[in-house]
Amino acid sequence: MAVMLRKLRSLLLLVGMTLLGLPLTAQSGTPLPEVPEATARFSETQGCVEPTAEMRKNHMKMILHKRDQTMHEGIRTPQHSLEECINCHVPGDDSGKIVRIDSKEHFCNSCHSYAGVSIDCFQCHADRPVKKTEFHPLVTKPSPHHAEAISNGPVSTGTLEVLAEEGKLQ
């Protein structure tokens, strides 16, 4: 009877150890997405516009807030703008060709496809970096909605607040 109890205890211990190890093996088989590195830094002291953990958690809130500032208040600054995110984070592939949103190498798609999240940003916005353009020769100064126009005339209180937050006021 004692021998049988020892064997039963050994068997239960073996089954218990096996069951405890199952969650570890299940997690080890799911690779995390490969997120492309940024091609530039936001400033000399800061890599991205916000810390990585903050961006992973709240980037959509920031983009929506930026959309509201731009569309409803006419405030156009680079911090938190979708265009600046794309310009910095969307890389070229191995051949140097810029990747598109349907590619797993695209910065946005690398995480959103992993998380099973559908995004519709690129139905309207460019999914690849855009080149900065020069003003047409007939345009003598930038739009008053751009941050660079601060010395060219009146600027709204909202623009001043955003510029102050971004450290762009001198």
ChimeraX attribute file (.defattr): number of C-alpha atoms within 10 A of each C-alpha:
attribute: neighborCount
match mode: 1-to-1
recipient: residues
	/A:1	6
	/A:2	7
	/A:3	8
	/A:4	9
	/A:5	10
	/A:6	11
	/A:7	12
	/A:8	12
	/A:9	12
	/A:10	12
	/A:11	12
	/A:12	12
	/A:13	12
	/A:14	12
	/A:15	11
	/A:16	11
	/A:17	11
	/A:18	11
	/A:19	11
	/A:20	11
	/A:21	10
	/A:22	10
	/A:23	10
	/A:24	10
	/A:25	10
	/A:26	9
	/A:27	9
	/A:28	9
	/A:29	8
	/A:30	8
	/A:31	8
	/A:32	10
	/A:33	15
	/A:34	13
	/A:35	15
	/A:36	15
	/A:37	11
	/A:38	17
	/A:39	11
	/A:40	11
	/A:41	12
	/A:42	16
	/A:43	9
	/A:44	6
	/A:45	7
	/A:46	10
	/A:47	14
	/A:48	18
	/A:49	18
	/A:50	15
	/A:51	10
	/A:52	12
	/A:53	9
	/A:54	10
	/A:55	15
	/A:56	11
	/A:57	9
	/A:58	12
	/A:59	16
	/A:60	13
	/A:61	12
	/A:62	15
	/A:63	16
	/A:64	14
	/A:65	13
	/A:66	21
	/A:67	18
	/A:68	13
	/A:69	17
	/A:70	16
	/A:71	10
	/A:72	9
	/A:73	14
	/A:74	17
	/A:75	23
	/A:76	21
	/A:77	20
	/A:78	17
	/A:79	20
	/A:80	21
	/A:81	18
	/A:82	20
	/A:83	16
	/A:84	16
	/A:85	21
	/A:86	20
	/A:87	18
	/A:88	18
	/A:89	20
	/A:90	23
	/A:91	22
	/A:92	16
	/A:93	13
	/A:94	8
	/A:95	6
	/A:96	8
	/A:97	9
	/A:98	15
	/A:99	19
	/A:100	21
	/A:101	17
	/A:102	12
	/A:103	13
	/A:104	18
	/A:105	21
	/A:106	25
	/A:107	25
	/A:108	21
	/A:109	21
	/A:110	19
	/A:111	18
	/A:112	15
	/A:113	15
	/A:114	13
	/A:115	10
	/A:116	9
	/A:117	9
	/A:118	9
	/A:119	12
	/A:120	7
	/A:121	10
	/A:122	11
	/A:123	8
	/A:124	7
	/A:125	11
	/A:126	15
	/A:127	22
	/A:128	22
	/A:129	19
	/A:130	11
	/A:131	7
	/A:132	6
	/A:133	6
	/A:134	7
	/A:135	10
	/A:136	8
	/A:137	7
	/A:138	6
	/A:139	9
	/A:140	8
	/A:141	12
	/A:142	12
	/A:143	13
	/A:144	19
	/A:145	17
	/A:146	15
	/A:147	20
	/A:148	14
	/A:149	14
	/A:150	17
	/A:151	9
	/A:152	11
	/A:153	7
	/A:154	9
	/A:155	16
	/A:156	13
	/A:157	9
	/A:158	13
	/A:159	22
	/A:160	16
	/A:161	12
	/A:162	18
	/A:163	20
	/A:164	12
	/A:165	11
	/A:166	13
	/A:167	9
	/A:168	13
	/A:169	12
	/A:170	5
